[in-house]
Amino acid sequence: MPKVSEEYKEQKRQELLKSAMACFAEKGYQSATIDDIVARSGMSKGAVYNYFSSKEDIYLTLLSRARQRNFEVLNQEINNQGSAVEKLEHIFNIYSDISYTNHDWLDRHRVQIEFYMNASRYEDLNERMREHGEVFRNFIIEIVEEGKRNGEFKDDADSYLVAETFWSFTDGMFLHLLVEKEKYPFKKLYKTIGTMILDHLKKE
C-alpha cells in the first residue's frame, strides 16, 4: 500500500474542515451531523474518522486554526503600531470594519456562539472554550500592561476587566448584528465602545 504523505493528509484535513464549516453555517452546529459532513466532502465516514474523532473534535480544530490565523494577522498588524494606544485603536478599527456583508466572518461567529451555548452543558467542552477565551483575553491584557509600563495608561487600570469588557461587548455586538443584520448600527457602537475604553485607560 503506497505511503500517504503528510501534505496529502493536511490537504484532506483542510477539505474536511471546509466542508464541516459549511455544514455548521448552513444547518447550525447542533443540527449538522457527521453524515452531512461526509456528504458534502465526498469522503467516506471511515476516512473522516481517520482524521477526527468526533463532530466536537472537528469544531475545536476549526476554532484553534481560526484563532491561530487571527492572531497571526493581528500580531503582524499591531507590531507596526508604535504605542499601546495605537495598538488598541487599530484593533478597534479592524473589528468595527466588520459588516453584515462579510458572510464568512459572520458564519464563523454564528457557529461559535451556538457552540458556546452547547459547550456550557458539558464540562470538558466548557474548559476548552474557557481556554480559547483566555488566549484572546491575554492578548488585550498584554497591550494594556504595555501601556501602563509606558506611562500611557493609568497605573491602577485593571487589565483583566478591560479585556473582559472588550471581548464581552464584541461578542454581544456580533450577536446583535447576526439578529438585526444591516439595521444594527454596529460600526458606530463599536467605535463608541473603543472610545470609552481608551478614555477609561488614559491618564488625565
Secondary structure, DSSP 8 states (H G I E B T S, - for coil): -----HHHHHHHHHHHHHHHHHHHHHH-TTT--HHHHHHHHT--HHHHHHH-SSHHHHHHHHHHHHHHHHHHHHHHHHTT--SHHHHHHHHHHHHHT--TT-HHHHHHHHHHHHHHHHHTT-HHHHHHHHHHHHHHHHHHHHHHHHHHHTTSB-TT--HHHHHHHHHHHHHHHHHHHHHHGGGS-HHHHHHHHHHHHHHHHB--
